[in-house]
Amino acid sequence: MNLRSKLAVAFAGVGAAVAILVGVFSYQTASQRIDNELDRSLLTMSAQIAAGATQVLAPSPVTRGPDDNDHDEAQPMSAQAISQDGVVRAIGGRPIQLAVDPADRALAATGNLGDHRYRDLTVSPDDYRVITVALGGGRGAIQLAIDVDESRHVLSSLATRITVVSAIALTAAALAGWLIARQITRRLVRLTRVTEQVSDGGLVDVAVPTGGKDEVGRLAASFDRMLVRLADARDDQERLVQDAAHELRTPLTSLRTNASVLRRFGELTPDARGRLLDDVDGETRELTHLVNELVDLATRQHDGEQPAPVELAAVVRRAAERVYRRSGRVIDVDADTTKLQGRAKGLERAMSNLIENAVKFSPDSGEAVSVLVRDGRVEVLDRGPGIAVEDADRVFDRFYRADAARALPGSGLGLAIVREVARSHGGDVFAGPRSGGGAVVGFTVGADLLLPHS
């Protein structure tokens, strides 16, 4: 059973439950009111008969056919007297004998004036409601019965009407439920078709039916945004694979060439052997670095770290010390006490990439590389060849390398990782020329992640 049918059945079930409850309550209320009215009428008329007004027992004309002249004499009541010693005497009304039980005889013998009791009695083929009223003072009791078949007929007719109305209400509820379910599920059905297309064909650029401000509309909008992100991720993945294949081709070709030369290793001079081994070692390190950068960028390992309070100054100093151990270059650090809710390992990786990039372009004899941290903004300054205006917006792209960097080692992924880390912390990256020569490269973090200074 699909969702539309389930909703229609649910509406019908609720409608049926409401109709049944209302019907039962209405029937019980009507039955109780009729019974109460009968009991009041019996008590009133029994008092009148006890007072001698036996005319209430006279037959009354009741029309039997369509012709007004075609009517009969009918009396739905019957009355009898019960003496103190239990002798029964007919008073009038229908010529029937009402059964007298011990409780009725007790009322006649010892009951006080006005004491009474009700009971139901069947004198074939009719049903009666009977009241026995004590006259007090040893005068016995009056017993009055009224035919309730007409009341039962009224209640039966009412039950029939309630059943018909309930059936109509049930049908209307089922129809309304189906129409409402159709309206609700129409967009869900279209959205389901789209998801099936994506699931079966791997398509992420299909049109998603959006619209509406209800839950279905928000679901469709969220699904559309998800497909856009999937499409972007697929495009990024394809570009990464293509760029990686291109970048890996160069070191692999060099290694293959060196492997061919190694076959004639014994024919080489000691100097040529040294250069060959240095070249193999360098290409191997470069290939390892490139693979590590690719894995880090593709898996975004920095996103798996749980955010925690981080002091940027400590992160910068750890990264500077690591670069110093690798290169022997001293890094000047000028950092304030900025703290943020972030991922320390990811930030340290970004800082290391920025500093290593600056060291790579700065001459050994030049001004030291410096790092400036102020209020969530990190700047790395060098005295290298600088960054051309046309390259400033592209240096953070994967595998992009400016003309000045093509002759230097590197994967072309370091600054791309910096951008990923910065954006995961609500910030962005920047690059530009440094006053007096060189470049300024860095990133910012989101202001909402900054913590109060201690």
N, C-alpha and C positions, 0 to 999 in steps of 0.2 A: 504494500500500500504506500503510495507516494504521499508527500507532505500535504498536497492539496486535499486529498481524500481524508487524511487524518484530521486536518482542520475542520473539514465539513462534518465529519462524524462527531468531532468534539463539540462543535456548535449544536448539532442535532441532539447530542446527549445532554448538553446543558439545557437546551430548550425543553427536552422531554422531562428532565428532572424538575425544572421550574413549573412546567405545566401540570405535572402529576402532583407536586406539592400544593400548588394553588388549588387544583381540583379537589384533592382530598380535604384540604382545609375548608374550602367553600362548602363541600358536601356535609362535612361534620358540623360546621356552623349552622347550616340550614336545618339539618336534622335536629340539632339540639334546640334551635329556636322553635321549631314546629312542636317538638315534644314538650317544651316548657309552656308553649301557648295552649296545647291540649290540656296539660295539667292545671293551668290557671282556669281554663274554661270549665273543666270538670268540677273544680273546687267551688267556683262561683255558682254554677247551676245546681250543684248538690245543696248549697245553702238555700237557694230559691225553692227547691223542691221540699226541703225540710220545713220551709216556711209556708208551704201549701201551694206554691205557684207551679202546679203540675202541668200548666198549659205549655210549658217549654218542651214537653214530651209529645205534643201534638204533631202529627205528620205534616211535612211541608212539601209543596209541589216541586217536582224536579223534572225538567224537560228531558225527554228521551230521544226525540227525533228533530228533523229540521222544521217541522210544523209546530208553531207555538201552541196549537190546540192539542198536540200530541204530548201529553205529559202525564206523569204518574204521581202517586202519593208515596213519599219515602220518609223515614225517620231513622237517622243513624244512631240514636241513643236508646238505651233501655235502662229502667230503674226498678229497684226492688228494695223492700224494707226487711231488716233483720231484727226480730224481737230480742229482748234480753235473754230469753231462754233458747234462742237459736232458730226460731221458726221464721221461714222466708215467705214474704208476701209480695206479689207483683204490684207495682205502682202504675206503670205505663210504658209507652214506647214500644220498641220491637218486642214481639212475643217470644223472647228467649229466656232460658233459665241460666242464670249466672252461677257458677260453682262457688260455694262458700267454704273457705278453709278455716282451720282453727284460729288463725290470727284475726280473721274477720269476726268470728264469733266472740273472741276475747274483747275486741273493740266494742261490740254490741253489748256485752255483759258488763264490762267494768270501765269502759273508756270514758274520758272526760269530754265535755262538749268541745267539738272542734278537732279532736284527735283524728288523724286520718292516715291512710296508707295507699300507695299506688301499686299496681301490678299489671302485667300483660296477661291476657287470657285469649284463648282460641276457642270459639264455638263454631264448629264446622258449618260453612266454609270460611267464616270471617274471623279477622283478628280484632281484638278490642283492647282499649286502654281502660282500666277499671280503677275507681276510687271508692274507698270505704270510709265513711265519716261517722264518728260516734256522735249521738245526740245528747248523751249524758243524762244523769238523773234516772237511770233505769229505763230509758225510753228506747234503747236499742241503737240501731245504726241505719244509715241510708247507703245504699250501694248503687253507683251510677257507672254505666259503661258507654263508651262511644266507639263507633266503628272507625278504625284507623286505616282501612284499605285505601281510602281516597288520599290520605296523607302519604301512605307508602307509594301510591301511584305518582303523586307529585314528586316525591324524592327519586323515584325511578326515572321519571322524565328529566329531572334535574341532572341525575347521573349520566343519562344519555347525552344531554346537552354538553355537560362538562367533558365527556369523552370525545365528542365531535370537535369541540373547541380545542381540546388538547391535541387532537390529531392535526387540526389545522395549524396550531402553533408549532407543532413538531415539524410539519412540512415547511412552514415559513422559516423556521430556524435553520433547517437543513439547507434550504435554498439560499438564505442569507449567508450561511456559513460557507457554502460553495462559492458564492460570488465574492465574498471578502477574501477567502483563501486564494481564489483565482487572482484577485488584485494583488495580494501580498506576494504570492509565489511567482508571479509573471516575471519579475526582474530576477528572482532567484533562479528560475529555469534558464533564462538567458545567460546568467552568470555561470551556471553549471555547464552549459554548452561550451562557454569560453574555456573554463578550467579543463574540460575534457579535451578540447582541441590542444591546449598547452600540454596536457599530460600525454596525449597520444602522439602528437607531432613535434613536441619540443619547441613550439612556437612561443615567443615572448613578445612579439610585436603585433598581436591581434588587438582589435578594438574591444574595449570593455564597456558595456552599457552602464554608464553612471547617471546620476541624477537622484534627487530626493534628499531630504535631510534626516530621514529615519535610519534605523539600524541597517536596513538593506542598502540604502544609499551610501552610508559610511563604509559598509563592507565592500561595495563595488569600488569606491574611491580608494580604499586601502589596497585592494587587489590590483587596481590599475597602477598605483605607485609601486607596488611590489614588482609588477611586470616590468615597469620602467627600470627599476634597479636591477632586475635580472638581466634585462637587455644590456644595460651599461656594464654589468659584471661580465657578461658573455663577451662583449666587445673588448673589455679590458683584458680578459683572459686570452682572447685571440691575438690581440696586439702584443701581450707579454710573450706568448709562445713564439710569435713571428720575430719579435725583436731579440728574444733570447737565442733563437736559432741563428739569427744573423750574428750576434755578438760572440756566440760560442764557436762559430765557424773559424774565426781568425786564430785564437789560441790552439784550437784543435789542428788546424792546417799547419801551424808552426811546429807543433809537437810531432805531427806525422812526418814533416820534413826532417826534423832532428832525429826521429827514430830511423829514418832511412840513412842518415849520415852515420848514426851509431853502428850500423852494420860494417862500416869501414873504420871503426874506432882505432884499430891498430895501425892504420896508415897515416893517422893524423899526428901532427907535431904536438908536443906537450902544451904549447900555447893555444893551439886550435882546440885541443881537448878541453882545456879549462874554459875557453869561451863557450864551447858547445854545452858543457855541463851547467855553466851559469845560466845560459839561455834556457835550457830545459827546466832548471830550478825556478827561474823567474816566470816562465810560462805556466808552470804547474801551480805556483802560488797565485798567479793572476786568475787561473781557471778556478782554483778553490775559492778565492775571494768572490768571483763572479757567481759561482753556484750558491755560496752562502747568502749573498745578497738577493739572489733570485728566490731562494727558499723563504727568506725573511719577508720579502715583499709579497710573494704569492700567498703565504699562509698568514701574514699579518700577526705574527706571534705577539707583538706588543699589545694587541687588543685583548689577549687572553688574561693579562695581568689585572688583578683587582685594584681599583683606585684606592689610594691611601694618601694621607698628608705627606707632601714632598717639599723639601727645601731646595730651591733651584740652585743656590750657591753651592751646596754640597754635591749636587749632581754635576755641575760644571767643573768643580775641582777634581772629582773622580775621573771625568772624561779627559781633563787636561793632563793628569798624572799618567793615564794610560797612553796618551799620545807621546808624552815625554819619554816613557820607557821604550816606546817603539822607534821614535825618531831622534831622541836626544834634544829636541827643540823645546825651549822654555816658553810657556804660554802665560801671558799676563791676564789675570782674572780680576775684574772689578764688579762685584755682585752685591746687591742689597739683600735684605732679609725676606725676599718674596717667598711665600709658601702657597701651595695650591693643592687641590685634591686631584691627584693624577697618578700616572703609572711610572714609577721611578726607572725601571729598566728601559722602557721605550724612550723616555726623555734622555736617558744617558746615551742610548744608541744614537739618537738624533744629534746630540751634542758632539759625540765622538766623530760622527760623519762630517759635521760642519768644521770641526777643528782640523781633522785630517785633510779635508779638502783645502782649507786655508794654508796649512803647512806645505802641501804639495805644490801650491802655486807661489808661495813666498820664497824668495832667495835666502840662503843660509846667512848671508852677510847683511841682510836688510834688517829693517825694524821688526821686532818680535810680533808674533800674532797675538792679538788681545781679544778678550771676551768681555762684553758689557751686559749686565743684567739689571733691568730696571722695571719694576711693576709688571712682571709677566712678559716683558719684551726682551728677547735674547739677540744680541748682535755679535757676530764674529768678524773682526776686521783684519785684513792682511794688506801687504804691499806688493802683491803680485801684479800681473798684467791688467787686472781689472776685468769688468764685464761689459761688453758692448751693449748698446741700447737695444738692439734687435735680439740679443740673447737673454736679456733680463727676465723675460716672461717664459723662457723655454728651458732654462737651466735645471728646473725641477722636474722636467719630463723624463720618463724612463728612457735610458740609453742615449739621451741627447748629450752631445759633447761639443762645446764650442771649438772654433778653429784653434784657439790657443791651448786647448787641452788634448788635442788629438795625439800629440806626441808623448803625452804623459801617461803613466799607468793608471788604471781605474776601470770600474765596471760601468760607469754612467748611471748607477742606481742609488748611490749614496744620498744625493739630494732628493730623489724621489721618495726615499724612506723618511727623510726629514719632513716632507710635506704630509705624508700619511700620518706621522706621529702628531704633527701640529694640528691637523684637522680633527684627529680623534680627541684632541683636548680643546676643541672649540675655537681654535685659532687658525692662523694661516702663515704662509712664508713670504719672504721678500728678498730682493737682491738689487744691488745698485752700486754705483761708483763711490769710492771713498775720497774724501777731500785730501788732496796731496798725492793721489795715486793709490791704486789698489781697489779692493772691493769690500763691500759690506753685505754679508749674507746672514740671514737669521730667520726667526719665527716668533710668533706671539701665541699666547694661550688665552682662552676665553675668560672674560672678566668674572663670570659667574662661578668659575672654579677657584678664584683667588681666595685665600684665607687671610684673616686679619693678621697684621704684623705683631709678633710677640714683643 
